[in-house]
Amino acid sequence: MADKYTKVAEATPPSPEPAADAWKSVPVEKEHQPAKVKTQMSYAQLESQKESQEAQKAACDSRIAEIEAEMVKVKAAVEKE
């Protein structure tokens, strides 16, 4: 059975946001299958997580490029001798 997403009744009023994006902050409850474990999330939270992951990926890609450049220098130094 697939995971189930259900809109959660809000206990606090929503924060003021542009009307077009207000739906992104509506919390939903995810019922995981097969065990009935529930977590709360919102689209805005998922957007934030995605942005964070993309930033981490960019930092990793940058570091990989630095390592590869250093590897070329090390290889050149080893082959020079």
N, C-alpha and C positions, 0 to 999 in steps of 0.2 A: 504494500500500500504506500502511496506517495505521501510526502510531508504535506501538512495542511496549514494554510495561513488564514488567520481570522483577525479582523479589525478589533482592537481593544477599546472599550469604553474609557474615555479619558477622565482621570480624577482631577487633573489641573487644566486650566484653560490653555489653549495653544499659544505659543509665543507669536508676537506680531511678525509676520512675514509677508512678502508679496503674495497676493491672492493666487497667482499662477503656480507658485511653488509651495503653497501651504500644505498640499496633500502629501508632500515628501516627508513631513515630520509627524504624520499620523502613525502612532505605534500599532504594530500588528503582533499577534502571538503566533509562533511557529510550533506546531505539534510534530515532533520528530517520530518517525516510524522506525522500527517496530515498537520500541519502548516509548511510552507516552511521556516524553520529557518536553517541557514547554519553556521557551525563551521569548523575551520581548525584544523587538527591534523596530527601526523605522527606516524608510528609504534614505533619509538624510544621514543616518548613522552608517548605512551600507556605502553611501557615496563617500563619506569621510574615510571609511576603512579602505575603499578602493584607491582614493587619492594617496593615502599613506603608503599603501603597497606599491603604487606606481612610483612614488618618490624614493622608496627603498630600492626598487628595481633600478631606477635611474642611477642611484648612488652605487649600486653593485656593478652596473654596466660600466660606469666611469672608473671604478677601482679595477675592474677586469682589464680595461684598456690600459691603465697605468701599469699593471702587472705584466701584460703582454709586451708593452714597450720596454720594460726593464728586462724581460726575458730575452728580447732581441739584443740588448746591450750586453747581457751576460754571455749569451751565445757567441757574440762577436768577440768578446774579450777572451773567451776560452779558445776559439778557433784561431785567434791571432798568435797565440803562443806556440 
